Amino acid sequence: MSQDPLKKEENVRMKLDEYEVNMPEFSIKSGRWERFIYFLVSPTKNPLDSFMTTTRKLTMVKIVPIVVTIAITFIQLLAL
């Protein structure tokens, strides 16, 4: 699309040429505090997302902590 649509419309081109826009300069570099705040509020990757893809892995994520808790309880009861 190399055609300029304003070549045909002289009135529109004249009106647009009348306006002058002054862009203020903004600091692009952020400070340490802003980078730290951005680090705190940035979303993190969930480490369990890869386990949630299949039903078998999801079941393992639910059952393994229960089995480990029961095992630790038996070890403590045997130690008494």
HELIX and SHEET records of a PDB file:
HELIX    1   1 GLU A   10  GLU A   18  1                                   9    
HELIX    2   2 ARG A   32  VAL A   41  1                                  10    
HELIX    3   3 PHE A   51  THR A   53  5                                   3    
HELIX    4   4 THR A   55  ALA A   79  1                                  25    
END                                                                             
